[in-house]
Amino acid sequence: MLLRRITEHVKAQNWTAVALDFIIVVVGVFIGIQVANWNDARRERASEATYLKSLQTDIAVSTRLLNEHVAHIGDRQQALAILANAGKDAIARRAFDDLVRVGLYELQFLNVQRNTYQALENAGRIGVLQDLTLQQSLVDQSVQIAAIREYEADMARFQHRWVDEFLLTDYHIANMVDFEAAGAKPRRDDATDYPALMDEKRIRNLSAFLYDILDEQRAHAETLREAYAASAVQTRSRLETLGENE
């Protein structure tokens, strides 16, 4: 319809009408582009808000897991401190088994929830998060986590080489296994002279060495926990900017 009208105006050499028709076409195209851009921006904001809310969930879960991880490291260090320093007659048999289980036997690795970040990274969509500080924080956390896991791999190798050897050769591991939960009688090998083990330099050195290693592991975990706390603030702030605060 518009094209036919323009053609008629050109034939009639009504240049004013042609100019008006041209302006109408240009304005229409401009408005159409602006509406399309507005719709795209609205979809991007909605997508960003969805990812931010998922990030909030991941951060909350990860913070809880990190709290548990730090607490477990503290329990291990407390047990190791006793094994490294207590007199051989100061610990009862059951308490000794518990200390060995917590301090020397248990090995816990970092566990955090990173579903949202990994989805963004795999899809190449980290840019959907418009807060550049938050983007950088997530990348930095990824680097931190990789460094922690490398450190923990070194810890596991040490544990396997020195601690596991001690447990397998000098200690009755069955004494700290919960056989009762399986409906069997607990195994107690009273031939194990555990006060003599407490006198061994090896168990005291292993305990002191592990305590020191765990100090660094705990520092890494606490630093990562602080980074997650900062990300939680950044995520909440961005959601408030988008009008998505709840």
N, C-alpha and C positions, 0 to 999 in steps of 0.2 A: 504493500500500500504506500509506504513512504517512498520507496524507490520510484514507483510510478508517478507520485506527486512531484518528486524532484525532476524527473524527466520532463513532465509537463511544464514546470517552471523554467527549465533550461530552454525548451522550445519556444516558450513565450518570452524568453530573455528577461524574465523577472528575477534579476540578480539578488534583490533584497530577499525574496522568498527562498531562493536557492541557499543564500547565506544562513537564513534562519533554519532551514532544513538541515544544513550541515552542522550547525551548532547543536541542534536537537540530537543528531546522530552521535556527535562527540560526547555530549553530556550523558547520553544514554549508555554508551560504552564505558565511560568513566565510572558512572554509578554502578554498572554491572560488575566492573572489576573491583570496586571498593567493597561491594556486598560480598563478592567471592572471597576477598582478602579477609574481611571481617568474620565470615563463616570459618575460614581456615584458622584464623587466630583463636576463635572461640573453641574450635575442636582441639587445638594445641593446648589451650589453657585447661580444658577438661581432661585431656590426656595427662598433662603435667600434674594436675591435682590428684588424679588416680594413682600415679606413680608415687607422689609424695605421701599419700595415705598408706600405701604399701610399705614405703620406706619407714614410716613411723612404726608400723607393726614390727618390721625387721629389727629396728633399733631397740624397741622395747624388749623383744625376745632376746636379742644379743646382750643387752645390758643385764638382764636376769641371769643369762648363762655365764657372763663374765663375773658377776657377783658370786655365783656358785663356784666358779673356777678359782677366784681369788681366795674364797673361804677354804676351799679344799687345799690350796697351797699352804695356807696358814695352819691347817690341821696337820699337814705333813711336816711342816717345819717344827711345830710344837713337839711332835713325836720324835723327830730326829734330834732335837735339842736334848731331850731326855736320854735317848740312846747314846748320844755323844758324851754326856756329862754325868749321868746318874751313877751312883755307887751300885755295885753288883747285888747288894742285899736290900736295895731300896725298892725293888720292883717285884711284884708278885708274878707268878707264872702266866696267868691269864692276861694280866696287864702287859707283860712282855710280848706275848703273841699279838696283842692288839697294836702295840707300838710298831712291831715289825711289819704287820699288815699295812698300816697306814703310812708309815715312814719309808719303808724299803720296798714293799711289794706293789702297792698301788701306783699306777702311772696314768695320769689324766692329761689329755691334750686339749688345746684350745678348740672351742666349739662355738661358732657364731652363725647367725642366719643372714644370708646374703642373697636371697632369691631375687629381690628387686634389682639390686645393683648388677647382678650377673645377667639378668634379662635385658637391662638397658645396654650393658656392655656388648653382649652377644648380638643384639639387634643394631648396634651402632647408633643408639638413640640417647646417649647420655646428654646430648645437647637439648633434649626436651626439657631438662631442668634449667630454668632461666637464671637461677642464682648461681653465678660462677664460683662463689666461695663454697657453696655446698658441693658443686661438682668437684672442686679441687679437694675438698675434705674427703669425699668418697674415694677418690683416687689414692690419696695419701693413706687412708685406712687399708686399702687393698695392699699397698706396699708394706705397711706395718704387719698385716696378717701373714703375708708371705715370709717376712723376716722372722716372725715368731715361730712359724711352723718349721722353718729351717733350724732355728735354735732348738726347738723341741725334738727334731730328728737327731740332733747331736746328743741331747739328753737321753733319748731312747737307746742310742748306740752305747753310751756310757753305762746305762742301766743294764743292758744286755751283757756287756763285757765284764763288768765288775760286780754289780749287785746280784744279778741272776746267778752268777757263778757261786757267790757266797751262799745264797739261799739254797741252791741245789746241792752243794757239797757239805755245808755246815749246819743246816737248819732243816727241821721236819716241817715242810710247808703244809702238810695235812693238818697240822695243829691249828692253823688259822682258817681252814676251809669249813664252811657251814654245812657239815654233813647232816646235821639234824633237820635242816630244811628239806633234805631229800629223803627223810625217813630212816636214815642210817645213824648208827651211834658215832659220836665224834671220836676221832682217832687221837689218842694221847700217848705219845712215846716218852715216858718219863726218863728214859735213858739219856735224853738230851739234857746235858748239863747247862741250862741256859745262864746261870750265874757265871759260869766259866766263859760263855760267849761274851758276856758283858765286860769281862776282863780283857778280851782280845782287842789289840790295837786296831785290827782291821775293821771291826764293826764300828768302832768309834771314829776312825778316819773316814770310812764311807759315809757315816751319818753327818759328819761335819762338812764333808765335801758336797754332799747332796744339799745340805742346808744352804750353802753358799750359792750353788747353782740355782736353787729355787728362789733365792732372793732376786736374782736377775729375771727369772721367769715371771715372778710376781710384779716386778717393776714394769716389764713389757705389758702385762695384762692390765695393770692400772692405767698406764698411759693410753692404751687402746680404749679403755672404758671412758676416760676423759674425752677422747676424740668422739666417741659415740654421744656423749652428753652434749658436746658442742653441735654435732650434727642434728640432734633432736631439737635444739633451740633454732637452728637455721631452717629446719623443715617446718616447724610450727610457724615461724615468722613468714615464710613464703606462702604457706596456706592462708594465713591471715591476710596477706597482700592480695591473694586471689579471691578473698571473701569466702574461704572454705573452712574457716575455723569453727570448731564445734564446741 
